[in-house]
Amino acid sequence: MTVQKDVTKNIYVGNGSTRTFPFTFECPAEHPEYIKVYLMQDDGTALATSDYQLDMDARHITYPSIGTALPEGKKLVIMRELPLQQMMNLVNNGPYFAEDVELAFDENVMAMQQIAEKLNRSIIMSVDIDGDAFVNEVPFEAGKSFRIADDGKSIVLTEDPARVLPLAQEAYAQAQAQAQSASASAAAAAQSEDSAFESAGVAGNSAQYASASAASAAENARLAEGYKTAAETAKSNASLYAANAKTSADNAGASKEAAQSAATTASNFASDARNSASEAKTYRDNAKTYMDNAKNYSENVNVFTPSVSSAGVLSWTNKAGLANPPSVNIKGDKGDTGARGAAGAAATIRIGTVTTGAAGSNASVTNSGTTNNAVFDFVLPRGEDGVGGGVTVDDTLSDTSTNPVQNKVVKAALDNRAVLDEHNTFTSPNNFDDIYMADGKSSLKWYSGSPNFVVASINSKRYTGEAYTAQKATKDGDGNVITSTYATKTELNSCVKSVNNVTPDSNGNVSITVSGGGGSNVIVDTTLSATSTNAIANKAVYNALSGVVKSVNGTKPDASGNVTIAVSGGGVSTSESNTWSAQQNFHDLMLNREKYTTYVINGTSYTPITSTVIYAVTGAFTLNLATLAGALSASQSSVFTAYFAANADYSLTISNAGNLKYVGSASDVAITSAGLLLNIWMSKDGGGTLTSIVQASKLS
């Protein structure tokens, strides 16, 4: 064996119908356990499965073993995974097995390919990176991600983009809200500044007004001494106006400073919001990059997509430019015509209910029974009324009317008529005034259960008279049934008519004189007795002996009533155990329980002579079925069952079993340390050719 293909796995996408998936990588035929099958889950994880059948000869798996095919869009991965162990031990001057050394080399190459495949799924720096200058240790902290440091010389922790993105989006939304709030504050500040300028203008006007008022007051003082008080008042008011104007000016200055401070704060908020929004956009862009990369990896890494042509050819395509697995024709040859099936149970059909539906509705038939015993319930729509006043329906029978007649009227008329079945038998009570029948041809008959069993009849040749007399003909005048009260002629012929020419009296007794007995009567018993010394009636003895065994195989009972018989080859008891040393043929056998003699055999080979055996295996084992095969004649079959117990894994060879066939794969017939249950059905056809079907079950 050589390892020429640098392939360690095959990836397939289900189409809802394909169940056979080939593997194109090399794998030692004696190590089917190296084949692993994974199902990709919706969250991207791989789940190992054992629900598949492996055919190392055909180099494919069947998934699932039974049931529906891999759903459309679901991924299945077949991988070769070797244990990273070196099990070969070469010793000095020991034997050299070239095939074993070759297999060890092959497995080393497979292990290197296995490691290379995992490295291909790893993050690797480009070749222009100085590995000595870069610290490639990856820090670890739960819930964190990592990135290349800003100096490009190490890997540092960072927030997980998947976790930061929602936070960034939330910060971006808050920044936008703060920016809007800052803008509103700036507008309010500007408005406050405008109000401050307006207040300063009012204060100036007030000052000018105060000055004008003072000048006017002075002039008035000069003009009129009488206005001195008014002038002083005006002067005082002017001073107050001036103070108020100054206060207004101070307030305006404070409002202006507050407006400028608010504008500065709003500007700072807006700047922070822009920075947060920029950082959030960076996180969002990074997250999208990760998502696009993951999507690209999932769609373009060695993914094989199957398709089946109308001719049954299974082929594959992939997006990675890799060599596709060879096409396989999965359409088998047309099978032989199957045997004719057994005759099905005879079906019955009968009419159930018939219901009248509304006029204009659809007729319907419903099966209220079963498939084989159908009961059809009909719903028939009532007819529409006729044109021009409808149809006249008679409510009585008439021999002249041409109108339809009501169903109820017809039924009532038929109920008053004699109802006969196909045997001319009345199926319901009928009252007749007169019955006329042809002379010598017709008769009245009574039967029990079936017309084939007639119990009585009357015709014109056998009877005339009243019906009451005919009924009494079976009884005497006192009403006693004649057949059970009086003896028949046959019975009377067997009775004693006389004893010594003396006939019985009215009570049936005969008085006789016995010679030497002094003229006393003889008493005859009518029943058997263990103590009576009287004579016994012949009829009582006959009845007592009726049903008694008189002989068995010509041998009569002894004095105790027992018969001793001899059976060729020994007797057979139904209540005790029997041992048969020769073949017994049974055409129909029903058992409540079976038990077999089961031997426990130690060693590495055995030729069984019984149907069940337990083997304690210590190495590679050979099972020789020559004895069991020789015990079969043409057109005979037998079943052999064995349990193999072992402390390690060993091979199993079956010999002298004729044409061997397997349930599953031949590779399943191997002894494991957990044990093996082996069933073999052996059968010879009419020509004596032996075929053995092997079913092996590895135990867990």
C-alpha positions as CSV (number, residue, x, y, z in Angstrom):
1,M,0.0,0.0,0.0
2,T,1.1,3.5,-0.7
3,V,-0.2,7.0,0.3
4,Q,-0.3,9.0,-2.9
5,K,-3.3,11.3,-2.2
6,D,-2.9,14.2,0.1
7,V,-6.5,13.9,1.2
8,T,-7.7,13.2,4.8
9,K,-11.4,14.0,4.6
10,N,-14.4,14.4,2.3
11,I,-17.2,16.9,3.0
12,Y,-20.7,16.4,1.5
13,V,-23.9,18.4,1.4
14,G,-27.1,16.5,1.6
15,N,-29.8,16.6,-1.0
16,G,-32.6,14.8,0.9
17,S,-32.2,11.5,-1.1
18,T,-28.5,10.4,-1.2
19,R,-27.5,7.9,1.4
20,T,-24.2,6.5,0.0
21,F,-21.1,8.7,0.3
22,P,-17.7,7.5,-0.9
23,F,-14.4,8.4,0.8
24,T,-11.4,9.2,-1.5
25,F,-8.5,9.0,1.0
26,E,-6.4,6.0,1.7
27,C,-7.1,3.9,4.8
28,P,-5.7,0.4,5.9
29,A,-8.4,-2.2,5.2
30,E,-7.6,-3.9,8.5
31,H,-8.3,-0.7,10.4
32,P,-11.9,0.4,9.7
33,E,-12.0,2.1,13.1
34,Y,-9.8,4.9,11.6
35,I,-12.9,6.1,9.7
36,K,-14.9,8.8,11.6
37,V,-18.1,10.4,10.5
38,Y,-19.3,13.9,11.7
39,L,-22.6,15.8,11.3
40,M,-22.3,19.6,11.2
41,Q,-24.7,21.3,13.6
42,D,-26.5,24.6,13.0
43,D,-24.1,26.3,15.5
44,G,-21.1,25.2,13.5
45,T,-20.0,22.4,15.8
46,A,-19.2,18.9,14.6
47,L,-21.1,16.0,16.2
48,A,-19.6,12.5,15.8
49,T,-22.1,9.8,14.8
50,S,-22.0,6.0,14.7
51,D,-25.3,5.6,12.8
52,Y,-23.7,4.5,9.5
53,Q,-22.6,1.4,7.6
54,L,-19.0,1.2,6.4
55,D,-17.9,-0.8,3.3
56,M,-14.1,-0.9,3.1
57,D,-14.2,-2.9,-0.1
58,A,-16.5,-0.4,-1.9
59,R,-14.8,2.5,-0.1
60,H,-18.0,4.2,0.9
61,I,-20.4,4.7,3.9
62,T,-24.1,4.5,4.0
63,Y,-25.8,7.2,6.2
64,P,-28.0,6.7,8.0
65,S,-28.0,2.9,8.5
66,I,-31.8,3.1,8.3
67,G,-34.3,5.9,8.0
68,T,-34.4,9.1,6.0
69,A,-31.5,10.5,4.0
70,L,-29.3,13.4,5.0
71,P,-31.5,16.5,4.8
72,E,-30.9,19.0,2.1
73,G,-28.3,21.6,3.0
74,K,-26.9,19.6,6.0
75,K,-23.2,18.7,5.9
76,L,-21.6,15.4,6.5
77,V,-17.8,15.0,7.0
78,I,-15.9,11.7,6.5
79,M,-12.4,11.8,8.1
80,R,-9.5,9.6,8.6
81,E,-8.2,9.9,12.2
82,L,-5.3,7.7,13.4
83,P,-4.1,7.3,17.0
84,L,-0.8,9.1,17.2
85,Q,1.0,6.0,18.4
86,Q,3.9,3.7,17.1
87,M,3.0,0.1,17.9
88,M,5.7,-1.7,15.9
89,N,8.6,-3.0,18.0
90,L,11.7,-4.2,15.9
91,V,14.3,-6.1,17.8
92,N,17.9,-6.9,16.8
93,N,18.3,-10.1,14.8
94,G,14.5,-10.5,14.8
95,P,12.3,-11.3,11.8
96,Y,11.7,-8.6,9.2
97,F,8.2,-8.3,7.8
98,A,8.2,-5.9,4.9
99,E,4.4,-5.4,4.8
100,D,4.3,-4.5,8.4
101,V,7.2,-1.9,8.0
102,E,5.4,-0.6,4.9
103,L,2.2,-0.2,6.8
104,A,4.0,1.6,9.6
105,F,5.5,4.0,7.1
106,D,2.1,4.5,5.5
107,E,0.5,5.3,8.9
108,N,3.3,7.8,9.7
109,V,2.5,9.6,6.4
110,M,-1.2,9.5,7.2
111,A,-0.5,10.9,10.7
112,M,1.5,13.8,9.2
113,Q,-1.3,14.5,6.7
114,Q,-3.7,14.4,9.6
115,I,-1.6,17.0,11.5
116,A,-1.2,19.1,8.3
117,E,-4.9,19.1,7.8
118,K,-5.4,20.6,11.3
119,L,-2.7,23.2,10.7
120,N,-4.4,24.2,7.4
121,R,-7.4,25.1,9.6
122,S,-5.2,27.2,11.9
123,I,-4.2,30.9,11.8
124,I,-0.7,31.1,10.3
125,M,1.5,34.2,9.9
126,S,2.8,35.1,6.4
127,V,6.4,34.1,5.6
128,D,7.7,37.7,5.8
129,I,7.1,37.8,9.6
130,D,10.2,37.4,11.7
131,G,9.3,34.5,14.0
132,D,12.1,35.2,16.4
133,A,10.9,38.8,16.9
134,F,7.3,37.9,17.3
135,V,5.9,36.6,20.6
136,N,3.4,34.0,19.5
137,E,2.0,33.1,22.9
138,V,-1.7,33.7,22.9
139,P,-3.1,35.3,26.1
140,F,-6.3,33.7,27.4
141,E,-9.2,35.2,29.3
142,A,-12.8,34.0,29.4
143,G,-15.0,36.2,27.2
144,K,-12.1,38.0,25.5
145,S,-10.7,37.9,22.0
146,F,-7.2,38.7,20.8
147,R,-5.6,40.8,18.1
148,I,-2.1,41.7,16.9
149,A,-0.6,44.4,19.1
150,D,-0.1,47.9,17.6
151,D,3.7,47.3,17.5
152,G,3.1,44.1,15.5
153,K,5.3,42.0,17.8
154,S,2.8,40.2,20.0
155,I,-0.8,39.1,20.5
156,V,-2.8,41.1,23.0
157,L,-6.3,40.6,24.4
158,T,-9.2,42.7,23.2
159,E,-12.9,42.7,23.5
160,D,-14.9,40.1,21.6
161,P,-16.4,41.9,18.6
162,A,-19.5,39.8,18.9
163,R,-20.0,41.2,22.5
164,V,-18.7,44.8,21.8
165,L,-20.8,45.4,18.7
166,P,-24.1,45.6,20.6
167,L,-22.3,47.9,23.2
168,A,-20.8,50.0,20.4
169,Q,-24.2,50.3,18.7
170,E,-25.7,51.3,22.1
171,A,-22.8,53.9,22.6
172,Y,-23.3,55.2,19.1
173,A,-27.1,55.7,19.8
174,Q,-26.2,57.4,23.1
175,A,-23.7,59.7,21.3
176,Q,-26.3,60.6,18.7
177,A,-28.7,61.5,21.5
178,Q,-26.0,63.5,23.3
179,A,-25.1,65.3,20.1
180,Q,-28.7,66.2,19.6
181,S,-28.9,67.4,23.2
182,A,-25.7,69.4,22.7
183,S,-27.1,70.9,19.6
184,A,-30.2,71.9,21.5
185,S,-28.0,73.3,24.3
186,A,-26.0,75.3,21.8
187,A,-29.2,76.7,20.3
188,A,-30.4,77.6,23.7
189,A,-27.1,79.2,24.5
190,A,-27.2,81.2,21.4
191,Q,-30.7,82.3,22.3
192,S,-29.5,83.2,25.8
193,E,-26.7,85.3,24.2
194,D,-29.3,87.1,22.0
195,S,-31.4,87.7,25.1
196,A,-28.3,89.1,26.9
197,F,-27.6,91.5,24.1
198,E,-31.3,92.6,24.2
199,S,-31.1,93.1,27.9
200,A,-27.9,95.2,27.5
201,G,-29.8,97.3,24.9
202,V,-32.7,97.8,27.2
203,A,-30.3,98.9,30.0
204,G,-28.6,101.4,27.6
205,N,-32.0,102.8,26.7
206,S,-32.8,103.0,30.4
207,A,-29.6,104.9,31.1
208,Q,-30.2,107.3,28.2
209,Y,-33.7,107.8,29.5
210,A,-32.5,108.4,33.0
211,S,-30.0,111.0,31.8
212,A,-32.6,112.7,29.8
213,S,-34.9,112.7,32.8
214,A,-32.1,114.2,34.9
215,A,-31.5,117.0,32.4
216,S,-35.2,117.7,32.2
217,A,-35.4,117.7,36.0
218,A,-32.5,120.3,36.3
219,E,-34.1,122.4,33.7
220,N,-37.4,122.3,35.4
221,A,-35.7,123.1,38.7
222,R,-34.3,126.2,37.2
223,L,-37.5,127.1,35.6
224,A,-39.6,126.5,38.6
225,E,-38.6,126.3,42.1
226,G,-41.9,124.7,42.7
227,Y,-40.9,121.7,40.7
228,K,-37.8,121.1,43.0
229,T,-39.5,118.3,44.9
230,A,-40.6,116.7,41.6
231,A,-37.1,117.1,40.2
232,E,-35.5,115.5,43.2
233,T,-38.0,112.7,42.9
234,A,-37.2,112.3,39.2
235,K,-33.4,112.4,40.0
236,S,-33.9,109.7,42.6
237,N,-35.9,107.7,40.0
238,A,-33.1,108.3,37.5
239,S,-30.5,106.9,39.9
240,L,-32.7,103.9,40.4
241,Y,-33.1,103.5,36.7
242,A,-29.3,103.7,36.3
243,A,-28.8,101.0,39.0
244,N,-31.3,98.8,37.3
245,A,-29.6,99.4,34.0
246,K,-26.3,98.4,35.5
247,T,-27.8,95.3,37.1
248,S,-29.3,94.4,33.7
249,A,-25.9,94.9,32.1
250,D,-24.3,92.6,34.7
251,N,-27.0,90.0,34.2
252,A,-26.5,90.2,30.4
253,G,-22.7,89.7,30.9
254,A,-23.4,86.6,33.1
255,S,-25.9,85.2,30.6
256,K,-23.4,85.7,27.8
257,E,-20.7,83.8,29.8
258,A,-23.2,81.0,30.7
259,A,-24.2,80.8,27.0
260,Q,-20.5,80.5,26.0
261,S,-19.9,77.8,28.6
262,A,-22.9,75.9,27.4
263,A,-21.8,76.2,23.9
264,T,-18.3,74.9,24.9
265,T,-19.9,71.9,26.8
266,A,-22.1,71.1,23.8
267,S,-19.1,71.2,21.5
268,N,-17.3,68.8,23.8
269,F,-20.3,66.4,23.8
270,A,-20.5,66.6,20.1
271,S,-16.8,65.8,19.8
272,D,-17.1,62.8,22.2
273,A,-20.2,61.6,20.3
274,R,-18.3,61.7,17.0
275,N,-15.4,59.8,18.5
276,S,-17.8,57.1,20.0
277,A,-19.6,56.8,16.7
278,S,-16.3,56.4,14.8
279,E,-15.2,53.7,17.3
280,A,-18.6,51.9,17.0
281,K,-18.3,52.0,13.2
282,T,-14.8,50.5,13.5
283,Y,-16.2,47.6,15.7
284,R,-19.1,47.1,13.3
285,D,-16.8,47.0,10.3
286,N,-14.5,44.5,12.1
287,A,-17.4,42.3,13.0
288,K,-18.6,42.3,9.4
289,T,-15.1,41.3,8.2
290,Y,-15.1,38.4,10.6
291,M,-18.5,37.3,9.4
292,D,-17.5,37.5,5.7
293,N,-14.4,35.5,6.4
294,A,-16.3,32.8,8.2
295,K,-18.9,32.6,5.4
296,N,-16.1,32.3,2.8
297,Y,-14.4,29.6,4.9
298,S,-17.6,27.6,5.2
299,E,-18.5,27.8,1.5
300,N,-15.1,27.3,-0.2
301,V,-13.2,24.7,1.9
302,N,-13.3,21.2,0.3
303,V,-17.1,21.0,0.1
304,F,-18.4,18.4,-2.3
305,T,-22.0,18.7,-3.5
306,P,-23.7,15.5,-4.8
307,S,-26.1,15.1,-7.8
308,V,-27.7,12.1,-9.3
309,S,-28.5,11.8,-13.0
310,S,-31.6,10.2,-14.5
311,A,-29.4,7.2,-15.4
312,G,-28.5,6.7,-11.7
313,V,-25.0,8.1,-11.8
314,L,-23.8,9.8,-8.6
315,S,-21.3,12.6,-9.2
316,W,-19.8,15.4,-7.2
317,T,-18.7,19.1,-7.6
318,N,-16.8,21.5,-5.3
319,K,-15.9,25.2,-5.3
320,A,-12.3,24.8,-4.1
321,G,-11.0,23.5,-7.4
322,L,-10.2,20.1,-5.9
323,A,-10.4,16.7,-7.7
324,N,-13.9,15.3,-7.3
325,P,-14.6,11.7,-6.1
326,P,-15.1,9.3,-9.0
327,S,-18.7,9.0,-10.3
328,V,-20.6,5.9,-9.2
329,N,-23.6,4.3,-10.8
330,I,-25.9,3.6,-7.9
331,K,-28.7,2.2,-10.0
332,G,-28.6,-1.5,-9.6
333,D,-29.8,-4.1,-12.1
334,K,-33.5,-4.9,-12.3
335,G,-34.3,-7.6,-9.8
336,D,-36.1,-10.8,-10.5
337,T,-39.9,-10.9,-10.4
338,G,-40.9,-11.5,-6.8
339,A,-42.9,-14.5,-5.7
340,R,-46.7,-14.2,-6.0
341,G,-48.0,-12.9,-2.7
342,A,-50.4,-14.9,-0.5
343,A,-54.1,-14.4,-1.3
344,G,-55.6,-11.6,0.7
345,A,-58.5,-11.9,2.9
346,A,-61.8,-11.9,1.1
347,A,-63.4,-8.4,1.2
348,T,-67.1,-7.8,1.9
349,I,-69.3,-4.9,0.9
350,R,-72.7,-4.1,2.3
351,I,-75.0,-1.1,2.4
352,G,-75.2,0.8,5.6
353,T,-77.4,3.8,6.0
354,V,-79.2,5.7,3.1
355,T,-80.0,9.3,4.0
356,T,-81.9,11.9,1.9
357,G,-79.9,15.1,1.5
358,A,-81.2,18.6,0.7
359,A,-82.3,19.3,-2.8
360,G,-79.4,20.4,-5.0
361,S,-76.7,19.0,-2.7
362,N,-74.0,16.6,-3.8
363,A,-74.5,12.8,-3.4
364,S,-71.8,11.2,-1.2
365,V,-70.7,7.7,-0.2
366,T,-68.8,7.1,3.0
367,N,-67.1,3.9,4.2
368,S,-68.0,3.4,7.9
369,G,-66.5,0.0,7.9
370,T,-63.0,-1.2,7.2
371,T,-60.9,-1.8,4.1
372,N,-61.8,-5.5,3.9
373,N,-65.3,-5.2,5.4
374,A,-66.7,-2.1,3.8
375,V,-70.0,-0.6,4.9
376,F,-71.2,2.1,2.5
377,D,-73.4,4.9,3.9
378,F,-75.2,6.8,1.1
379,V,-76.5,10.4,1.1
380,L,-78.7,11.0,-1.9
381,P,-80.1,14.5,-2.5
382,R,-83.8,15.0,-2.7
383,G,-85.1,15.9,-6.2
384,E,-86.1,19.4,-7.1
385,D,-89.9,20.2,-7.2
386,G,-91.4,19.9,-10.7
387,V,-92.3,22.8,-12.9
388,G,-95.8,24.3,-12.6
389,G,-96.9,23.2,-9.2
390,G,-94.6,20.2,-8.6
391,V,-95.1,16.5,-8.7
392,T,-98.2,14.8,-7.2
393,V,-97.3,12.0,-4.9
394,D,-100.0,9.5,-3.9
395,D,-100.3,8.5,-0.2
396,T,-102.2,5.3,-1.0
397,L,-101.7,2.4,-3.4
398,S,-103.9,2.5,-6.6
399,D,-104.1,0.3,-9.7
400,T,-105.2,3.2,-11.8
401,S,-103.1,6.2,-10.7
402,T,-100.0,7.2,-12.8
403,N,-98.5,9.4,-10.0
404,P,-95.5,8.4,-7.9
405,V,-96.2,6.8,-4.6
406,Q,-94.7,7.5,-1.1
407,N,-92.0,5.2,0.1
408,K,-93.7,4.8,3.4
409,V,-96.9,3.6,1.7
410,V,-95.1,1.0,-0.3
411,K,-93.3,-0.2,2.8
412,A,-96.5,-0.5,4.8
413,A,-98.1,-2.5,1.9
414,L,-95.1,-4.8,1.7
415,D,-95.1,-5.3,5.4
416,N,-98.6,-6.8,5.1
417,R,-97.4,-9.3,2.5
418,A,-95.7,-12.6,3.1
419,V,-91.9,-12.2,3.2
420,L,-90.0,-15.2,1.7
421,D,-86.2,-15.8,1.3
422,E,-84.5,-17.7,-1.5
423,H,-85.6,-21.1,0.1
424,N,-89.3,-20.0,0.1
425,T,-89.1,-19.7,3.9
426,F,-91.1,-17.1,5.8
427,T,-88.7,-14.7,7.4
428,S,-91.3,-13.0,9.5
429,P,-94.7,-13.8,11.1
430,N,-97.5,-14.0,8.5
431,N,-101.3,-14.5,8.9
432,F,-103.1,-16.4,6.2
433,D,-106.8,-17.1,5.8
434,D,-106.3,-19.9,3.2
435,I,-103.2,-21.6,1.8
436,Y,-103.6,-23.5,-1.5
437,M,-101.1,-26.1,-2.8
438,A,-101.1,-28.5,-5.7
439,D,-102.2,-32.0,-4.8
440,G,-99.2,-34.4,-4.4
441,K,-96.6,-31.9,-5.5
442,S,-96.3,-29.2,-2.8
443,S,-95.8,-29.6,1.0
444,L,-95.2,-27.5,4.1
445,K,-91.8,-28.2,5.7
446,W,-90.1,-27.2,8.9
447,Y,-86.3,-27.2,9.3
448,S,-83.8,-26.7,12.1
449,G,-80.9,-24.2,11.3
450,S,-80.8,-25.0,7.6
451,P,-83.2,-26.1,4.9
452,N,-81.0,-29.2,4.6
453,F,-82.2,-30.4,8.0
454,V,-86.0,-30.8,7.6
455,V,-87.6,-31.9,10.9
456,A,-91.3,-32.1,9.8
457,S,-93.5,-31.8,6.8
458,I,-97.1,-32.1,5.7
459,N,-98.6,-32.8,2.3
460,S,-102.0,-33.9,0.9
461,K,-101.0,-37.6,0.9
462,R,-100.1,-37.8,4.6
463,Y,-102.4,-35.7,6.6
464,T,-106.0,-34.4,6.8
465,G,-107.6,-32.9,9.8
466,E,-107.3,-30.1,12.2
467,A,-103.9,-28.5,13.1
468,Y,-104.6,-29.1,16.8
469,T,-104.9,-32.8,16.3
470,A,-101.6,-32.8,14.3
471,Q,-99.9,-31.2,17.2
472,K,-101.3,-33.7,19.7
473,A,-100.2,-36.6,17.5
474,T,-96.8,-36.6,19.4
475,K,-98.4,-37.0,22.8
476,D,-100.9,-39.3,24.5
477,G,-104.2,-38.3,26.0
478,D,-102.6,-37.2,29.2
479,G,-100.1,-34.9,27.4
480,N,-97.1,-37.3,27.8
481,V,-94.6,-37.2,25.0
482,I,-94.9,-40.6,23.4
483,T,-91.2,-41.0,22.4
484,S,-90.0,-40.5,26.0
485,T,-92.8,-42.3,27.8
486,Y,-93.3,-45.6,25.9
487,A,-90.8,-48.2,24.8
488,T,-90.2,-48.6,21.1
489,K,-90.8,-51.8,19.2
490,T,-87.1,-52.5,19.1
491,E,-86.8,-52.1,22.9
492,L,-89.8,-54.4,23.4
493,N,-88.3,-57.1,21.3
494,S,-85.3,-57.3,23.7
495,C,-87.5,-57.5,26.8
496,V,-88.4,-60.8,28.6
497,K,-91.8,-61.9,27.4
498,S,-92.1,-64.9,29.8
499,V,-90.2,-66.9,32.4
500,N,-90.8,-70.6,32.3
501,N,-93.8,-69.8,30.1
502,V,-95.1,-67.4,32.8
503,T,-95.8,-63.9,31.4
504,P,-95.3,-60.7,33.5
505,D,-98.1,-59.2,35.4
506,S,-99.4,-55.7,35.0
507,N,-96.4,-54.3,36.9
508,G,-93.9,-56.3,34.7
509,N,-93.1,-58.9,37.5
510,V,-93.0,-62.7,37.1
511,S,-93.5,-65.0,40.0
512,I,-91.6,-68.3,39.5
513,T,-91.0,-71.3,41.6
514,V,-87.4,-72.3,42.0
515,S,-86.7,-76.0,42.4
516,G,-85.7,-76.8,46.0
517,G,-86.4,-73.2,47.0
518,G,-89.7,-73.7,48.7
519,G,-91.5,-71.6,46.1
520,S,-89.9,-68.2,47.0
521,N,-89.5,-65.5,44.4
522,V,-86.2,-64.4,42.9
523,I,-85.3,-60.7,43.3
524,V,-83.6,-59.1,40.2
525,D,-81.6,-55.9,40.9
526,T,-81.9,-53.1,38.4
527,T,-78.5,-51.5,39.5
528,L,-75.0,-52.8,40.2
529,S,-74.1,-53.3,43.8
530,A,-71.0,-54.5,45.7
531,T,-73.0,-56.1,48.5
532,S,-76.2,-57.5,46.8
533,T,-76.5,-61.3,46.3
534,N,-79.5,-60.9,44.0
535,A,-79.5,-61.6,40.3
536,I,-78.9,-58.4,38.1
537,A,-80.8,-57.2,35.1
538,N,-79.0,-57.8,31.8
539,K,-79.6,-54.2,30.7
540,A,-77.9,-52.8,33.9
541,V,-74.8,-54.9,33.2
542,Y,-74.7,-53.8,29.6
543,N,-74.9,-50.2,30.5
544,A,-72.2,-50.5,33.1
545,L,-69.9,-52.2,30.6
546,S,-70.5,-49.7,27.9
547,G,-67.4,-47.6,27.2
548,V,-65.1,-50.0,29.1
549,V,-61.8,-51.0,27.3
550,K,-62.1,-54.7,26.4
551,S,-58.6,-55.1,25.0
552,V,-55.4,-53.2,23.9
553,N,-53.7,-54.4,20.8
554,G,-55.5,-57.8,21.3
555,T,-54.5,-58.1,25.0
556,K,-57.3,-58.3,27.4
557,P,-57.2,-56.7,30.9
558,D,-56.0,-58.8,33.9
559,A,-58.1,-59.5,37.0
560,S,-57.4,-56.0,38.2
561,G,-58.5,-54.5,34.9
562,N,-54.9,-53.5,33.8
563,V,-53.3,-54.1,30.4
564,T,-49.5,-54.3,30.0
565,I,-48.1,-53.2,26.6
566,A,-44.6,-53.0,25.2
567,V,-43.5,-50.2,22.9
568,S,-40.7,-50.8,20.4
569,G,-37.5,-48.9,21.5
570,G,-38.9,-48.1,25.0
571,G,-42.0,-46.3,26.2
572,V,-42.8,-42.6,25.9
573,S,-44.3,-40.8,28.8
574,T,-46.0,-37.4,28.6
575,S,-45.5,-36.7,32.3
576,E,-41.9,-37.7,32.7
577,S,-38.6,-36.8,30.9
578,N,-37.7,-38.9,27.8
579,T,-34.3,-39.3,26.2
580,W,-34.2,-39.9,22.4
581,S,-30.9,-41.3,21.1
582,A,-32.2,-41.5,17.5
583,Q,-33.6,-38.9,15.2
584,Q,-37.3,-38.0,15.8
585,N,-39.4,-36.5,13.0
586,F,-42.1,-34.0,14.0
587,H,-44.4,-32.4,11.4
588,D,-45.7,-29.8,13.8
589,L,-44.0,-28.9,17.1
590,M,-45.0,-26.3,19.7
591,L,-42.7,-25.6,22.6
592,N,-43.0,-23.3,25.6
593,R,-39.3,-23.3,26.3
594,E,-36.1,-24.6,24.7
595,K,-32.8,-25.5,26.4
596,Y,-29.5,-26.6,24.9
597,T,-26.4,-28.3,26.2
598,T,-23.7,-25.6,26.0
599,Y,-20.0,-26.4,26.4
600,V,-17.3,-23.9,27.3
601,I,-14.2,-24.3,25.1
602,N,-10.8,-22.8,25.6
603,G,-8.2,-22.4,22.9
604,T,-7.7,-21.1,19.4
605,S,-9.8,-23.5,17.3
606,Y,-12.7,-25.9,17.6
607,T,-15.1,-28.1,15.6
608,P,-18.5,-27.8,17.2
609,I,-20.9,-30.8,17.5
610,T,-23.8,-29.0,19.3
611,S,-25.9,-26.0,18.2
612,T,-24.6,-23.6,21.0
613,V,-21.1,-23.1,22.3
614,I,-19.2,-20.6,24.5
615,Y,-15.6,-20.0,23.5
616,A,-12.9,-18.5,25.9
617,V,-10.6,-17.2,23.1
618,T,-6.8,-16.7,23.8
619,G,-5.7,-15.8,20.2
620,A,-6.7,-15.8,16.5
621,F,-9.5,-18.3,16.4
622,T,-10.5,-20.9,13.7
623,L,-14.1,-22.2,13.7
624,N,-14.5,-25.5,11.8
625,L,-18.1,-26.3,10.8
626,A,-17.4,-29.6,9.1
627,T,-19.3,-31.8,11.7
628,L,-22.4,-29.6,11.7
629,A,-22.3,-29.4,7.9
630,G,-21.9,-33.2,7.6
631,A,-25.0,-33.7,9.7
632,L,-27.2,-31.9,7.2
633,S,-28.8,-33.7,4.3
634,A,-30.1,-32.1,1.1
635,S,-33.0,-29.6,1.7
636,Q,-32.2,-29.4,5.4
637,S,-31.1,-26.3,7.5
638,S,-29.6,-25.7,10.9
639,V,-28.7,-22.7,13.1
640,F,-25.5,-22.4,15.1
641,T,-24.9,-19.8,17.9
642,A,-21.7,-19.1,19.7
643,Y,-20.5,-16.5,22.2
644,F,-16.8,-15.5,22.1
645,A,-15.3,-14.1,25.2
646,A,-11.7,-12.6,24.9
647,N,-9.3,-10.3,26.8
648,A,-8.1,-8.7,23.6
649,D,-9.1,-8.2,19.9
650,Y,-8.5,-11.3,17.7
651,S,-9.3,-12.4,14.1
652,L,-11.9,-15.1,13.4
653,T,-11.7,-17.6,10.6
654,I,-14.7,-19.8,9.6
655,S,-14.0,-22.9,7.6
656,N,-15.9,-25.8,5.9
657,A,-19.1,-23.6,5.8
658,G,-19.7,-23.8,2.1
659,N,-20.7,-20.6,0.3
660,L,-20.3,-17.9,3.0
661,K,-22.5,-14.8,3.0
662,Y,-22.6,-12.0,5.6
663,V,-25.3,-9.8,7.2
664,G,-23.5,-6.5,6.9
665,S,-19.7,-6.6,6.1
666,A,-17.2,-9.4,6.4
667,S,-15.1,-7.0,8.5
668,D,-17.7,-7.3,11.3
669,V,-16.7,-10.9,11.9
670,A,-13.9,-10.2,14.4
671,I,-13.5,-10.9,18.1
672,T,-13.2,-7.9,20.4
673,S,-12.3,-7.7,24.0
674,A,-15.9,-6.8,24.8
675,G,-17.1,-10.0,23.3
676,L,-18.8,-11.3,20.1
677,L,-22.2,-13.0,19.5
678,L,-22.2,-15.1,16.3
679,N,-25.2,-16.6,14.5
680,I,-24.8,-18.9,11.4
681,W,-27.7,-20.2,9.4
682,M,-26.5,-23.3,7.5
683,S,-28.7,-24.7,4.6
684,K,-28.2,-27.3,1.9
685,D,-30.3,-27.0,-1.3
686,G,-31.8,-29.9,-3.2
687,G,-28.4,-30.7,-4.7
688,G,-26.6,-30.8,-1.4
689,T,-24.8,-27.4,-1.9
690,L,-24.1,-25.8,1.4
691,T,-24.7,-22.0,2.0
692,S,-23.9,-20.3,5.4
693,I,-25.2,-16.9,6.3
694,V,-23.2,-15.2,9.1
695,Q,-24.5,-12.5,11.4
696,A,-21.9,-11.1,13.9
697,S,-22.8,-8.7,16.7
698,K,-20.0,-6.9,18.5
699,L,-20.9,-6.5,22.2
700,S,-20.3,-3.4,24.3
